[in-house]
């Protein structure tokens, strides 16, 4: 390992970009790669080196940090990185991959002599940008000091859940925590939708629960995004939230637990995405309560297509 820790960040979306920026600000030697290079390029201004491909990004790295969409995406990118990987490199896998996928990722790490850390994070855009994520990690005690500068740069606290990353204990905890986050988000959206349908001022609801056991800062935060129309840029996008919801449902089913609310929540998120809210904050699941939204979008599209057809016919006649 060099005097200056070399960290490769694969995946610079909402979370990965913020993490890479904080790593660079902490004085680490940061190399970044993203499938869409334009999302990685701005990090050059923060001192990160933008790589042309995953293999270039991980070459000589002491720690590889993956923050990609899901388990298959992480495995695909790491396979592309093989020419640049070296045995002994620590792989901190931060993607919310799901329990089954962790085993596949750990097997890949073992095959290539990597030290595998199951290391998902809790938090969205704002805590990521502030370096205040909660890092959930599992892996050998022998490498914890080595990765401490990485986790300290991106998070306010690291919770170690075990010494075997392949067991997926950190991912399991992440899924449990996310099940609560998604439940609150979906319930909050439905509450506001019901208030609108019944003609109830949302402020009356929040005044009624103020400072009591039913009050919750997170609920107020998500409700404000909906009420203020501040759903972009997303703190945590609808499509990603839907993916996590389905991973939660699958994990429950695999272990004999039926998660009806989580399954319904996944469907709400899918419906919101189909209405055109996929890239907005997951609070946009609120719109899934209003079926006419989809109808309005369809009617608008049909009207536009009709207008374009009419314009084409007019052009043909003029010719």
Buried (B, 14 or more C-beta within 10 A) or exposed (E): EEEEBBBBBBBBBBBBBBBBBBBBEBEBBBBBBBBEBEBBBBBEEBBBBBBEBBBBBBBEBBBBBBBBBBBBBBBEBBEBBEEBBEEEBBBBBBBBBBBBBBBBBBEBBEEBEBBBBBBBBBBBBEBBBEBBBBBBBBBBEEBBEBBEBBBBBBBBEBEBBBEBBBBBBBBBBBBEBBBEBBBBBBBBBBBBBEBBEEEBEBEEBBEEEEEEEEEEEEBEBBBEBBEEEEBEEBBBBBBBBBBBBBBBBBBBEEEEEEBEBBBBBBBBBBBBBBBBBBBBBBBBBBBBBBEEBBEEEEEEEEEEEEEEEEEEEEEEEEE
